[in-house]
Amino acid sequence: MSDNYLPPASPRANEGHTLAAWFAMIGVMVGVLLVGIGMVVVTPVVWVAGVVVVLVGLVGGWFLRKAGHGQPAED
């Protein structure tokens, strides 16, 4: 067994901190907060708004990644 193993490439420097990731995560966190508030206060409108915000965050993050604002694919 060799003691001088090197990884095939250096890891990415941004560690996934991209515009697409930030947009998706902030959207999901705000949406989940709204869903929680809607469930505690028993307000279906706030609960549905939270679900919509989660979906917008996920779809928006996906579109931003496809537009080139996400983590580059491994080659």
CHARMM internal coordinates of N, CA and C (Angstrom, degrees):
IC EDIT
DIST 1 N 1 CA 1.4497
DIST 1 CA 1 C 1.5245
ANGL 1 N 1 CA 1 C 108.70
DIST 1 C 2 N 1.2851
ANGL 1 CA 1 C 2 N 116.38
DIHE 1 N 1 CA 1 C 2 N 135.65
DIST 2 N 2 CA 1.4573
ANGL 1 C 2 N 2 CA 121.70
DIHE 1 CA 1 C 2 N 2 CA -176.34
DIST 2 CA 2 C 1.5282
ANGL 2 N 2 CA 2 C 110.81
DIHE 1 C 2 N 2 CA 2 C -85.65
DIST 2 C 3 N 1.3283
ANGL 2 CA 2 C 3 N 116.23
DIHE 2 N 2 CA 2 C 3 N 139.74
DIST 3 N 3 CA 1.4603
ANGL 2 C 3 N 3 CA 121.06
DIHE 2 CA 2 C 3 N 3 CA 178.82
DIST 3 CA 3 C 1.5226
ANGL 3 N 3 CA 3 C 112.87
DIHE 2 C 3 N 3 CA 3 C -90.40
DIST 3 C 4 N 1.3088
ANGL 3 CA 3 C 4 N 118.14
DIHE 3 N 3 CA 3 C 4 N -7.03
DIST 4 N 4 CA 1.4642
ANGL 3 C 4 N 4 CA 120.51
DIHE 3 CA 3 C 4 N 4 CA -175.45
DIST 4 CA 4 C 1.5279
ANGL 4 N 4 CA 4 C 111.78
DIHE 3 C 4 N 4 CA 4 C -111.00
DIST 4 C 5 N 1.3250
ANGL 4 CA 4 C 5 N 115.95
DIHE 4 N 4 CA 4 C 5 N 54.94
DIST 5 N 5 CA 1.4642
ANGL 4 C 5 N 5 CA 121.40
DIHE 4 CA 4 C 5 N 5 CA 178.36
DIST 5 CA 5 C 1.5269
ANGL 5 N 5 CA 5 C 109.96
DIHE 4 C 5 N 5 CA 5 C -77.65
DIST 5 C 6 N 1.3127
ANGL 5 CA 5 C 6 N 116.78
DIHE 5 N 5 CA 5 C 6 N 132.23
DIST 6 N 6 CA 1.4646
ANGL 5 C 6 N 6 CA 122.40
DIHE 5 CA 5 C 6 N 6 CA 174.26
DIST 6 CA 6 C 1.5180
ANGL 6 N 6 CA 6 C 108.88
DIHE 5 C 6 N 6 CA 6 C -120.08
DIST 6 C 7 N 1.3173
ANGL 6 CA 6 C 7 N 117.90
DIHE 6 N 6 CA 6 C 7 N 142.13
DIST 7 N 7 CA 1.4649
ANGL 6 C 7 N 7 CA 119.15
DIHE 6 CA 6 C 7 N 7 CA 176.82
DIST 7 CA 7 C 1.5234
ANGL 7 N 7 CA 7 C 110.24
DIHE 6 C 7 N 7 CA 7 C -65.80
DIST 7 C 8 N 1.3301
ANGL 7 CA 7 C 8 N 118.13
DIHE 7 N 7 CA 7 C 8 N 157.39
DIST 8 N 8 CA 1.4623
ANGL 7 C 8 N 8 CA 120.82
DIHE 7 CA 7 C 8 N 8 CA -177.69
DIST 8 CA 8 C 1.5329
ANGL 8 N 8 CA 8 C 113.25
DIHE 7 C 8 N 8 CA 8 C -63.68
DIST 8 C 9 N 1.3108
ANGL 8 CA 8 C 9 N 118.75
DIHE 8 N 8 CA 8 C 9 N -27.77
DIST 9 N 9 CA 1.4665
ANGL 8 C 9 N 9 CA 121.48
DIHE 8 CA 8 C 9 N 9 CA 179.70
DIST 9 CA 9 C 1.5207
ANGL 9 N 9 CA 9 C 108.29
DIHE 8 C 9 N 9 CA 9 C -157.66
DIST 9 C 10 N 1.3131
ANGL 9 CA 9 C 10 N 115.87
DIHE 9 N 9 CA 9 C 10 N 158.62
DIST 10 N 10 CA 1.4600
ANGL 9 C 10 N 10 CA 119.25
DIHE 9 CA 9 C 10 N 10 CA 177.25
DIST 10 CA 10 C 1.5246
ANGL 10 N 10 CA 10 C 109.70
DIHE 9 C 10 N 10 CA 10 C -72.66
DIST 10 C 11 N 1.3228
ANGL 10 CA 10 C 11 N 117.74
DIHE 10 N 10 CA 10 C 11 N 149.44
DIST 11 N 11 CA 1.4677
ANGL 10 C 11 N 11 CA 119.79
DIHE 10 CA 10 C 11 N 11 CA -179.31
DIST 11 CA 11 C 1.5292
ANGL 11 N 11 CA 11 C 111.33
DIHE 10 C 11 N 11 CA 11 C -68.65
DIST 11 C 12 N 1.2965
ANGL 11 CA 11 C 12 N 116.05
DIHE 11 N 11 CA 11 C 12 N 159.64
DIST 12 N 12 CA 1.4577
ANGL 11 C 12 N 12 CA 121.58
DIHE 11 CA 11 C 12 N 12 CA 178.77
DIST 12 CA 12 C 1.5200
ANGL 12 N 12 CA 12 C 110.04
DIHE 11 C 12 N 12 CA 12 C -62.28
DIST 12 C 13 N 1.3172
ANGL 12 CA 12 C 13 N 116.60
DIHE 12 N 12 CA 12 C 13 N 141.96
DIST 13 N 13 CA 1.4615
ANGL 12 C 13 N 13 CA 121.26
DIHE 12 CA 12 C 13 N 13 CA -177.19
DIST 13 CA 13 C 1.5308
ANGL 13 N 13 CA 13 C 112.30
DIHE 12 C 13 N 13 CA 13 C -78.60
DIST 13 C 14 N 1.3346
ANGL 13 CA 13 C 14 N 118.27
DIHE 13 N 13 CA 13 C 14 N -28.30
DIST 14 N 14 CA 1.4630
ANGL 13 C 14 N 14 CA 119.09
DIHE 13 CA 13 C 14 N 14 CA -174.30
DIST 14 CA 14 C 1.5209
ANGL 14 N 14 CA 14 C 113.00
DIHE 13 C 14 N 14 CA 14 C -86.76
DIST 14 C 15 N 1.3231
ANGL 14 CA 14 C 15 N 119.23
DIHE 14 N 14 CA 14 C 15 N -9.25
DIST 15 N 15 CA 1.4642
ANGL 14 C 15 N 15 CA 123.69
DIHE 14 CA 14 C 15 N 15 CA 177.27
DIST 15 CA 15 C 1.5242
ANGL 15 N 15 CA 15 C 113.13
DIHE 14 C 15 N 15 CA 15 C 51.66
DIST 15 C 16 N 1.3132
ANGL 15 CA 15 C 16 N 118.17
DIHE 15 N 15 CA 15 C 16 N 31.64
DIST 16 N 16 CA 1.4558
ANGL 15 C 16 N 16 CA 121.47
DIHE 15 CA 15 C 16 N 16 CA 177.96
DIST 16 CA 16 C 1.5126
ANGL 16 N 16 CA 16 C 115.13
DIHE 15 C 16 N 16 CA 16 C 84.90
DIST 16 C 17 N 1.3286
ANGL 16 CA 16 C 17 N 118.20
DIHE 16 N 16 CA 16 C 17 N 5.10
DIST 17 N 17 CA 1.4607
ANGL 16 C 17 N 17 CA 121.63
DIHE 16 CA 16 C 17 N 17 CA 179.49
DIST 17 CA 17 C 1.5251
ANGL 17 N 17 CA 17 C 108.57
DIHE 16 C 17 N 17 CA 17 C -82.14
DIST 17 C 18 N 1.3182
ANGL 17 CA 17 C 18 N 115.74
DIHE 17 N 17 CA 17 C 18 N 81.88
DIST 18 N 18 CA 1.4520
ANGL 17 C 18 N 18 CA 121.51
DIHE 17 CA 17 C 18 N 18 CA -177.94
DIST 18 CA 18 C 1.5233
ANGL 18 N 18 CA 18 C 109.75
DIHE 17 C 18 N 18 CA 18 C -121.13
DIST 18 C 19 N 1.3110
ANGL 18 CA 18 C 19 N 115.55
DIHE 18 N 18 CA 18 C 19 N 166.62
DIST 19 N 19 CA 1.4585
ANGL 18 C 19 N 19 CA 120.37
DIHE 18 CA 18 C 19 N 19 CA 178.51
DIST 19 CA 19 C 1.5243
ANGL 19 N 19 CA 19 C 110.99
DIHE 18 C 19 N 19 CA 19 C -59.62
DIST 19 C 20 N 1.3240
ANGL 19 CA 19 C 20 N 116.75
DIHE 19 N 19 CA 19 C 20 N -41.93
DIST 20 N 20 CA 1.4633
ANGL 19 C 20 N 20 CA 120.09
DIHE 19 CA 19 C 20 N 20 CA 179.94
DIST 20 CA 20 C 1.5272
ANGL 20 N 20 CA 20 C 111.48
DIHE 19 C 20 N 20 CA 20 C -63.05
DIST 20 C 21 N 1.3253
ANGL 20 CA 20 C 21 N 116.81
DIHE 20 N 20 CA 20 C 21 N -42.39
DIST 21 N 21 CA 1.4675
ANGL 20 C 21 N 21 CA 120.24
DIHE 20 CA 20 C 21 N 21 CA -179.47
DIST 21 CA 21 C 1.5246
ANGL 21 N 21 CA 21 C 111.36
DIHE 20 C 21 N 21 CA 21 C -68.06
DIST 21 C 22 N 1.3141
ANGL 21 CA 21 C 22 N 117.10
DIHE 21 N 21 CA 21 C 22 N -43.46
DIST 22 N 22 CA 1.4671
ANGL 21 C 22 N 22 CA 120.24
DIHE 21 CA 21 C 22 N 22 CA 178.51
DIST 22 CA 22 C 1.5241
ANGL 22 N 22 CA 22 C 110.91
DIHE 21 C 22 N 22 CA 22 C -62.21
DIST 22 C 23 N 1.3191
ANGL 22 CA 22 C 23 N 117.44
DIHE 22 N 22 CA 22 C 23 N -44.71
DIST 23 N 23 CA 1.4620
ANGL 22 C 23 N 23 CA 121.28
DIHE 22 CA 22 C 23 N 23 CA -179.81
DIST 23 CA 23 C 1.5245
ANGL 23 N 23 CA 23 C 110.51
DIHE 22 C 23 N 23 CA 23 C -60.45
DIST 23 C 24 N 1.3310
ANGL 23 CA 23 C 24 N 116.43
DIHE 23 N 23 CA 23 C 24 N -46.80
DIST 24 N 24 CA 1.4607
ANGL 23 C 24 N 24 CA 120.13
DIHE 23 CA 23 C 24 N 24 CA -178.23
DIST 24 CA 24 C 1.5277
ANGL 24 N 24 CA 24 C 111.15
DIHE 23 C 24 N 24 CA 24 C -65.02
DIST 24 C 25 N 1.3192
ANGL 24 CA 24 C 25 N 117.70
DIHE 24 N 24 CA 24 C 25 N -45.37
DIST 25 N 25 CA 1.4562
ANGL 24 C 25 N 25 CA 119.72
DIHE 24 CA 24 C 25 N 25 CA -176.28
DIST 25 CA 25 C 1.5275
ANGL 25 N 25 CA 25 C 112.82
DIHE 24 C 25 N 25 CA 25 C -69.46
DIST 25 C 26 N 1.3231
ANGL 25 CA 25 C 26 N 117.29
DIHE 25 N 25 CA 25 C 26 N -40.24
DIST 26 N 26 CA 1.4701
ANGL 25 C 26 N 26 CA 119.02
DIHE 25 CA 25 C 26 N 26 CA 177.56
DIST 26 CA 26 C 1.5190
ANGL 26 N 26 CA 26 C 109.99
DIHE 25 C 26 N 26 CA 26 C -65.50
DIST 26 C 27 N 1.3360
ANGL 26 CA 26 C 27 N 117.27
DIHE 26 N 26 CA 26 C 27 N -40.69
DIST 27 N 27 CA 1.4622
ANGL 26 C 27 N 27 CA 120.59
DIHE 26 CA 26 C 27 N 27 CA 177.18
DIST 27 CA 27 C 1.5161
ANGL 27 N 27 CA 27 C 112.15
DIHE 26 C 27 N 27 CA 27 C -61.15
DIST 27 C 28 N 1.3266
ANGL 27 CA 27 C 28 N 116.87
DIHE 27 N 27 CA 27 C 28 N -43.34
DIST 28 N 28 CA 1.4643
ANGL 27 C 28 N 28 CA 120.81
DIHE 27 CA 27 C 28 N 28 CA 179.65
DIST 28 CA 28 C 1.5284
ANGL 28 N 28 CA 28 C 110.74
DIHE 27 C 28 N 28 CA 28 C -66.62
DIST 28 C 29 N 1.3295
ANGL 28 CA 28 C 29 N 116.91
DIHE 28 N 28 CA 28 C 29 N -43.50
DIST 29 N 29 CA 1.4707
ANGL 28 C 29 N 29 CA 119.04
DIHE 28 CA 28 C 29 N 29 CA -179.00
DIST 29 CA 29 C 1.5210
ANGL 29 N 29 CA 29 C 112.02
DIHE 28 C 29 N 29 CA 29 C -64.44
DIST 29 C 30 N 1.3277
ANGL 29 CA 29 C 30 N 117.81
DIHE 29 N 29 CA 29 C 30 N -43.47
DIST 30 N 30 CA 1.4669
ANGL 29 C 30 N 30 CA 120.43
DIHE 29 CA 29 C 30 N 30 CA 178.92
DIST 30 CA 30 C 1.5301
ANGL 30 N 30 CA 30 C 109.93
DIHE 29 C 30 N 30 CA 30 C -65.91
DIST 30 C 31 N 1.3263
ANGL 30 CA 30 C 31 N 116.87
DIHE 30 N 30 CA 30 C 31 N -41.64
DIST 31 N 31 CA 1.4580
ANGL 30 C 31 N 31 CA 120.36
DIHE 30 CA 30 C 31 N 31 CA 179.19
DIST 31 CA 31 C 1.5141
ANGL 31 N 31 CA 31 C 112.81
DIHE 30 C 31 N 31 CA 31 C -63.10
DIST 31 C 32 N 1.3287
ANGL 31 CA 31 C 32 N 117.07
DIHE 31 N 31 CA 31 C 32 N -42.68
DIST 32 N 32 CA 1.4717
ANGL 31 C 32 N 32 CA 120.48
DIHE 31 CA 31 C 32 N 32 CA 178.75
DIST 32 CA 32 C 1.5253
ANGL 32 N 32 CA 32 C 110.15
DIHE 31 C 32 N 32 CA 32 C -65.83
DIST 32 C 33 N 1.3278
ANGL 32 CA 32 C 33 N 116.71
DIHE 32 N 32 CA 32 C 33 N -37.60
DIST 33 N 33 CA 1.4708
ANGL 32 C 33 N 33 CA 119.50
DIHE 32 CA 32 C 33 N 33 CA 175.94
DIST 33 CA 33 C 1.5266
ANGL 33 N 33 CA 33 C 110.63
DIHE 32 C 33 N 33 CA 33 C -60.99
DIST 33 C 34 N 1.3201
ANGL 33 CA 33 C 34 N 116.81
DIHE 33 N 33 CA 33 C 34 N -44.01
DIST 34 N 34 CA 1.4733
ANGL 33 C 34 N 34 CA 120.27
DIHE 33 CA 33 C 34 N 34 CA 178.60
DIST 34 CA 34 C 1.5310
ANGL 34 N 34 CA 34 C 111.27
DIHE 33 C 34 N 34 CA 34 C -64.44
DIST 34 C 35 N 1.3248
ANGL 34 CA 34 C 35 N 116.89
DIHE 34 N 34 CA 34 C 35 N -41.00
DIST 35 N 35 CA 1.4661
ANGL 34 C 35 N 35 CA 119.57
DIHE 34 CA 34 C 35 N 35 CA 178.21
DIST 35 CA 35 C 1.5294
ANGL 35 N 35 CA 35 C 109.85
DIHE 34 C 35 N 35 CA 35 C -61.63
DIST 35 C 36 N 1.3209
ANGL 35 CA 35 C 36 N 117.37
DIHE 35 N 35 CA 35 C 36 N -43.21
DIST 36 N 36 CA 1.4663
ANGL 35 C 36 N 36 CA 120.80
DIHE 35 CA 35 C 36 N 36 CA 178.74
DIST 36 CA 36 C 1.5114
ANGL 36 N 36 CA 36 C 112.37
DIHE 35 C 36 N 36 CA 36 C -62.50
DIST 36 C 37 N 1.3266
ANGL 36 CA 36 C 37 N 116.28
DIHE 36 N 36 CA 36 C 37 N -44.18
DIST 37 N 37 CA 1.4716
ANGL 36 C 37 N 37 CA 120.04
DIHE 36 CA 36 C 37 N 37 CA 177.97
DIST 37 CA 37 C 1.5205
ANGL 37 N 37 CA 37 C 110.21
DIHE 36 C 37 N 37 CA 37 C -63.58
DIST 37 C 38 N 1.3353
ANGL 37 CA 37 C 38 N 116.52
DIHE 37 N 37 CA 37 C 38 N -42.98
DIST 38 N 38 CA 1.4636
ANGL 37 C 38 N 38 CA 119.90
DIHE 37 CA 37 C 38 N 38 CA 179.22
DIST 38 CA 38 C 1.5113
ANGL 38 N 38 CA 38 C 113.01
DIHE 37 C 38 N 38 CA 38 C -63.09
DIST 38 C 39 N 1.3327
ANGL 38 CA 38 C 39 N 116.96
DIHE 38 N 38 CA 38 C 39 N -33.28
DIST 39 N 39 CA 1.4660
ANGL 38 C 39 N 39 CA 119.49
DIHE 38 CA 38 C 39 N 39 CA 178.91
DIST 39 CA 39 C 1.5270
ANGL 39 N 39 CA 39 C 111.39
DIHE 38 C 39 N 39 CA 39 C -75.18
DIST 39 C 40 N 1.3276
ANGL 39 CA 39 C 40 N 117.42
DIHE 39 N 39 CA 39 C 40 N -38.08
DIST 40 N 40 CA 1.4660
ANGL 39 C 40 N 40 CA 119.95
DIHE 39 CA 39 C 40 N 40 CA -179.00
DIST 40 CA 40 C 1.5210
ANGL 40 N 40 CA 40 C 110.94
DIHE 39 C 40 N 40 CA 40 C -71.16
DIST 40 C 41 N 1.3319
ANGL 40 CA 40 C 41 N 116.88
DIHE 40 N 40 CA 40 C 41 N -43.26
DIST 41 N 41 CA 1.4592
ANGL 40 C 41 N 41 CA 121.41
DIHE 40 CA 40 C 41 N 41 CA -177.68
DIST 41 CA 41 C 1.5308
ANGL 41 N 41 CA 41 C 111.06
DIHE 40 C 41 N 41 CA 41 C -83.78
DIST 41 C 42 N 1.3140
ANGL 41 CA 41 C 42 N 117.34
DIHE 41 N 41 CA 41 C 42 N -7.09
DIST 42 N 42 CA 1.4670
ANGL 41 C 42 N 42 CA 124.70
DIHE 41 CA 41 C 42 N 42 CA -178.43
DIST 42 CA 42 C 1.5288
ANGL 42 N 42 CA 42 C 110.01
DIHE 41 C 42 N 42 CA 42 C 56.51
DIST 42 C 43 N 1.3272
ANGL 42 CA 42 C 43 N 114.49
DIHE 42 N 42 CA 42 C 43 N 56.57
DIST 43 N 43 CA 1.4554
ANGL 42 C 43 N 43 CA 121.56
DIHE 42 CA 42 C 43 N 43 CA 177.26
DIST 43 CA 43 C 1.5295
ANGL 43 N 43 CA 43 C 108.00
DIHE 42 C 43 N 43 CA 43 C -121.93
DIST 43 C 44 N 1.3299
ANGL 43 CA 43 C 44 N 117.51
DIHE 43 N 43 CA 43 C 44 N 102.01
DIST 44 N 44 CA 1.4693
ANGL 43 C 44 N 44 CA 119.98
DIHE 43 CA 43 C 44 N 44 CA -177.47
DIST 44 CA 44 C 1.5369
ANGL 44 N 44 CA 44 C 113.23
DIHE 43 C 44 N 44 CA 44 C -59.78
DIST 44 C 45 N 1.3214
ANGL 44 CA 44 C 45 N 117.80
DIHE 44 N 44 CA 44 C 45 N -31.06
DIST 45 N 45 CA 1.4672
ANGL 44 C 45 N 45 CA 119.90
DIHE 44 CA 44 C 45 N 45 CA -178.89
DIST 45 CA 45 C 1.5305
ANGL 45 N 45 CA 45 C 110.39
DIHE 44 C 45 N 45 CA 45 C -64.49
DIST 45 C 46 N 1.3217
ANGL 45 CA 45 C 46 N 117.38
DIHE 45 N 45 CA 45 C 46 N -41.93
DIST 46 N 46 CA 1.4642
ANGL 45 C 46 N 46 CA 121.05
DIHE 45 CA 45 C 46 N 46 CA 179.08
DIST 46 CA 46 C 1.5256
ANGL 46 N 46 CA 46 C 109.90
DIHE 45 C 46 N 46 CA 46 C -69.50
DIST 46 C 47 N 1.3088
ANGL 46 CA 46 C 47 N 117.86
DIHE 46 N 46 CA 46 C 47 N -37.77
DIST 47 N 47 CA 1.4593
ANGL 46 C 47 N 47 CA 121.78
DIHE 46 CA 46 C 47 N 47 CA 178.63
DIST 47 CA 47 C 1.5264
ANGL 47 N 47 CA 47 C 110.38
DIHE 46 C 47 N 47 CA 47 C -63.42
DIST 47 C 48 N 1.3175
ANGL 47 CA 47 C 48 N 117.18
DIHE 47 N 47 CA 47 C 48 N -46.31
DIST 48 N 48 CA 1.4661
ANGL 47 C 48 N 48 CA 121.23
DIHE 47 CA 47 C 48 N 48 CA 179.26
DIST 48 CA 48 C 1.5252
ANGL 48 N 48 CA 48 C 110.56
DIHE 47 C 48 N 48 CA 48 C -65.97
DIST 48 C 49 N 1.3292
ANGL 48 CA 48 C 49 N 117.36
DIHE 48 N 48 CA 48 C 49 N -38.91
DIST 49 N 49 CA 1.4685
ANGL 48 C 49 N 49 CA 120.46
DIHE 48 CA 48 C 49 N 49 CA 177.08
DIST 49 CA 49 C 1.5284
ANGL 49 N 49 CA 49 C 110.20
DIHE 48 C 49 N 49 CA 49 C -61.56
DIST 49 C 50 N 1.3193
ANGL 49 CA 49 C 50 N 118.04
DIHE 49 N 49 CA 49 C 50 N -38.53
DIST 50 N 50 CA 1.4569
ANGL 49 C 50 N 50 CA 121.25
DIHE 49 CA 49 C 50 N 50 CA 177.12
DIST 50 CA 50 C 1.5145
ANGL 50 N 50 CA 50 C 112.38
DIHE 49 C 50 N 50 CA 50 C -63.85
DIST 50 C 51 N 1.3186
ANGL 50 CA 50 C 51 N 116.86
DIHE 50 N 50 CA 50 C 51 N -42.06
DIST 51 N 51 CA 1.4668
ANGL 50 C 51 N 51 CA 120.27
DIHE 50 CA 50 C 51 N 51 CA 177.20
DIST 51 CA 51 C 1.5266
ANGL 51 N 51 CA 51 C 110.25
DIHE 50 C 51 N 51 CA 51 C -63.15
DIST 51 C 52 N 1.3198
ANGL 51 CA 51 C 52 N 117.41
DIHE 51 N 51 CA 51 C 52 N -40.78
DIST 52 N 52 CA 1.4623
ANGL 51 C 52 N 52 CA 121.08
DIHE 51 CA 51 C 52 N 52 CA 178.65
DIST 52 CA 52 C 1.5279
ANGL 52 N 52 CA 52 C 110.45
DIHE 51 C 52 N 52 CA 52 C -63.99
DIST 52 C 53 N 1.3290
ANGL 52 CA 52 C 53 N 117.66
DIHE 52 N 52 CA 52 C 53 N -41.42
DIST 53 N 53 CA 1.4656
ANGL 52 C 53 N 53 CA 120.87
DIHE 52 CA 52 C 53 N 53 CA 179.32
DIST 53 CA 53 C 1.5283
ANGL 53 N 53 CA 53 C 110.34
DIHE 52 C 53 N 53 CA 53 C -64.67
DIST 53 C 54 N 1.3206
ANGL 53 CA 53 C 54 N 117.97
DIHE 53 N 53 CA 53 C 54 N -39.93
DIST 54 N 54 CA 1.4644
ANGL 53 C 54 N 54 CA 120.49
DIHE 53 CA 53 C 54 N 54 CA 176.63
DIST 54 CA 54 C 1.5258
ANGL 54 N 54 CA 54 C 110.22
DIHE 53 C 54 N 54 CA 54 C -61.00
DIST 54 C 55 N 1.3149
ANGL 54 CA 54 C 55 N 117.33
DIHE 54 N 54 CA 54 C 55 N -46.64
DIST 55 N 55 CA 1.4631
ANGL 54 C 55 N 55 CA 120.69
DIHE 54 CA 54 C 55 N 55 CA -179.58
DIST 55 CA 55 C 1.5270
ANGL 55 N 55 CA 55 C 111.72
DIHE 54 C 55 N 55 CA 55 C -64.23
DIST 55 C 56 N 1.3251
ANGL 55 CA 55 C 56 N 117.41
DIHE 55 N 55 CA 55 C 56 N -40.85
DIST 56 N 56 CA 1.4706
ANGL 55 C 56 N 56 CA 120.51
DIHE 55 CA 55 C 56 N 56 CA 177.84
DIST 56 CA 56 C 1.5261
ANGL 56 N 56 CA 56 C 110.21
DIHE 55 C 56 N 56 CA 56 C -63.75
DIST 56 C 57 N 1.3252
ANGL 56 CA 56 C 57 N 117.49
DIHE 56 N 56 CA 56 C 57 N -40.24
DIST 57 N 57 CA 1.4540
ANGL 56 C 57 N 57 CA 120.78
DIHE 56 CA 56 C 57 N 57 CA 178.23
DIST 57 CA 57 C 1.5226
ANGL 57 N 57 CA 57 C 112.29
DIHE 56 C 57 N 57 CA 57 C -62.86
DIST 57 C 58 N 1.3292
ANGL 57 CA 57 C 58 N 117.13
DIHE 57 N 57 CA 57 C 58 N -44.17
DIST 58 N 58 CA 1.4565
ANGL 57 C 58 N 58 CA 120.79
DIHE 57 CA 57 C 58 N 58 CA -179.77
DIST 58 CA 58 C 1.5240
ANGL 58 N 58 CA 58 C 112.19
DIHE 57 C 58 N 58 CA 58 C -67.95
DIST 58 C 59 N 1.3234
ANGL 58 CA 58 C 59 N 116.60
DIHE 58 N 58 CA 58 C 59 N -46.56
DIST 59 N 59 CA 1.4677
ANGL 58 C 59 N 59 CA 120.08
DIHE 58 CA 58 C 59 N 59 CA -179.81
DIST 59 CA 59 C 1.5260
ANGL 59 N 59 CA 59 C 110.42
DIHE 58 C 59 N 59 CA 59 C -67.49
DIST 59 C 60 N 1.3336
ANGL 59 CA 59 C 60 N 117.31
DIHE 59 N 59 CA 59 C 60 N -40.62
DIST 60 N 60 CA 1.4629
ANGL 59 C 60 N 60 CA 120.37
DIHE 59 CA 59 C 60 N 60 CA 178.09
DIST 60 CA 60 C 1.5163
ANGL 60 N 60 CA 60 C 112.01
DIHE 59 C 60 N 60 CA 60 C -63.56
DIST 60 C 61 N 1.3289
ANGL 60 CA 60 C 61 N 117.88
DIHE 60 N 60 CA 60 C 61 N -40.47
DIST 61 N 61 CA 1.4558
ANGL 60 C 61 N 61 CA 121.28
DIHE 60 CA 60 C 61 N 61 CA 176.04
DIST 61 CA 61 C 1.5154
ANGL 61 N 61 CA 61 C 111.93
DIHE 60 C 61 N 61 CA 61 C -63.30
DIST 61 C 62 N 1.3177
ANGL 61 CA 61 C 62 N 116.60
DIHE 61 N 61 CA 61 C 62 N -39.37
DIST 62 N 62 CA 1.4634
ANGL 61 C 62 N 62 CA 120.60
DIHE 61 CA 61 C 62 N 62 CA 178.12
DIST 62 CA 62 C 1.5259
ANGL 62 N 62 CA 62 C 110.95
DIHE 61 C 62 N 62 CA 62 C -64.71
DIST 62 C 63 N 1.3458
ANGL 62 CA 62 C 63 N 116.55
DIHE 62 N 62 CA 62 C 63 N -44.50
DIST 63 N 63 CA 1.4683
ANGL 62 C 63 N 63 CA 119.87
DIHE 62 CA 62 C 63 N 63 CA 178.44
DIST 63 CA 63 C 1.5297
ANGL 63 N 63 CA 63 C 111.06
DIHE 62 C 63 N 63 CA 63 C -64.35
DIST 63 C 64 N 1.3252
ANGL 63 CA 63 C 64 N 117.80
DIHE 63 N 63 CA 63 C 64 N -40.15
DIST 64 N 64 CA 1.4645
ANGL 63 C 64 N 64 CA 120.25
DIHE 63 CA 63 C 64 N 64 CA 178.15
DIST 64 CA 64 C 1.5255
ANGL 64 N 64 CA 64 C 110.93
DIHE 63 C 64 N 64 CA 64 C -64.24
DIST 64 C 65 N 1.3142
ANGL 64 CA 64 C 65 N 116.94
DIHE 64 N 64 CA 64 C 65 N -37.96
DIST 65 N 65 CA 1.4670
ANGL 64 C 65 N 65 CA 119.21
DIHE 64 CA 64 C 65 N 65 CA 177.27
DIST 65 CA 65 C 1.5207
ANGL 65 N 65 CA 65 C 110.49
DIHE 64 C 65 N 65 CA 65 C -64.73
DIST 65 C 66 N 1.3296
ANGL 65 CA 65 C 66 N 116.65
DIHE 65 N 65 CA 65 C 66 N -43.45
DIST 66 N 66 CA 1.4642
ANGL 65 C 66 N 66 CA 119.94
DIHE 65 CA 65 C 66 N 66 CA 178.64
DIST 66 CA 66 C 1.5263
ANGL 66 N 66 CA 66 C 111.59
DIHE 65 C 66 N 66 CA 66 C -65.92
DIST 66 C 67 N 1.3375
ANGL 66 CA 66 C 67 N 117.52
DIHE 66 N 66 CA 66 C 67 N -26.53
DIST 67 N 67 CA 1.4639
ANGL 66 C 67 N 67 CA 122.07
DIHE 66 CA 66 C 67 N 67 CA 179.34
DIST 67 CA 67 C 1.5309
ANGL 67 N 67 CA 67 C 111.59
DIHE 66 C 67 N 67 CA 67 C -81.94
DIST 67 C 68 N 1.3334
ANGL 67 CA 67 C 68 N 117.92
DIHE 67 N 67 CA 67 C 68 N -1.91
DIST 68 N 68 CA 1.4396
ANGL 67 C 68 N 68 CA 120.39
DIHE 67 CA 67 C 68 N 68 CA 176.27
DIST 68 CA 68 C 1.5111
ANGL 68 N 68 CA 68 C 115.12
DIHE 67 C 68 N 68 CA 68 C 99.23
DIST 68 C 69 N 1.3284
ANGL 68 CA 68 C 69 N 118.31
DIHE 68 N 68 CA 68 C 69 N 11.33
DIST 69 N 69 CA 1.4540
ANGL 68 C 69 N 69 CA 121.95
DIHE 68 CA 68 C 69 N 69 CA -179.14
DIST 69 CA 69 C 1.5260
ANGL 69 N 69 CA 69 C 112.66
DIHE 68 C 69 N 69 CA 69 C -101.75
DIST 69 C 70 N 1.3265
ANGL 69 CA 69 C 70 N 116.92
DIHE 69 N 69 CA 69 C 70 N 16.22
DIST 70 N 70 CA 1.4549
ANGL 69 C 70 N 70 CA 120.85
DIHE 69 CA 69 C 70 N 70 CA -179.33
DIST 70 CA 70 C 1.5058
ANGL 70 N 70 CA 70 C 112.18
DIHE 69 C 70 N 70 CA 70 C -113.52
DIST 70 C 71 N 1.3211
ANGL 70 CA 70 C 71 N 115.00
DIHE 70 N 70 CA 70 C 71 N -169.84
DIST 71 N 71 CA 1.4614
ANGL 70 C 71 N 71 CA 121.24
DIHE 70 CA 70 C 71 N 71 CA 178.63
DIST 71 CA 71 C 1.5281
ANGL 71 N 71 CA 71 C 108.74
DIHE 70 C 71 N 71 CA 71 C -68.26
DIST 71 C 72 N 1.3457
ANGL 71 CA 71 C 72 N 118.01
DIHE 71 N 71 CA 71 C 72 N 129.95
DIST 72 N 72 CA 1.4549
ANGL 71 C 72 N 72 CA 119.09
DIHE 71 CA 71 C 72 N 72 CA 177.93
DIST 72 CA 72 C 1.5219
ANGL 72 N 72 CA 72 C 111.22
DIHE 71 C 72 N 72 CA 72 C -65.26
DIST 72 C 73 N 1.3202
ANGL 72 CA 72 C 73 N 116.03
DIHE 72 N 72 CA 72 C 73 N 148.73
DIST 73 N 73 CA 1.4505
ANGL 72 C 73 N 73 CA 121.07
DIHE 72 CA 72 C 73 N 73 CA 179.77
DIST 73 CA 73 C 1.5250
ANGL 73 N 73 CA 73 C 109.84
DIHE 72 C 73 N 73 CA 73 C -69.95
DIST 73 C 74 N 1.3335
ANGL 73 CA 73 C 74 N 115.92
DIHE 73 N 73 CA 73 C 74 N 148.12
DIST 74 N 74 CA 1.4621
ANGL 73 C 74 N 74 CA 120.88
DIHE 73 CA 73 C 74 N 74 CA 177.49
DIST 74 CA 74 C 1.5261
ANGL 74 N 74 CA 74 C 108.54
DIHE 73 C 74 N 74 CA 74 C -69.25
DIST 74 C 75 N 1.3014
ANGL 74 CA 74 C 75 N 116.12
DIHE 74 N 74 CA 74 C 75 N 136.38
DIST 75 N 75 CA 1.4648
ANGL 74 C 75 N 75 CA 120.22
DIHE 74 CA 74 C 75 N 75 CA 179.48
DIST 75 CA 75 C 1.5023
ANGL 75 N 75 CA 75 C 110.88
DIHE 74 C 75 N 75 CA 75 C -96.75
END
COOR INIT
IC SEED 1 N 1 CA 1 C
IC BUILD
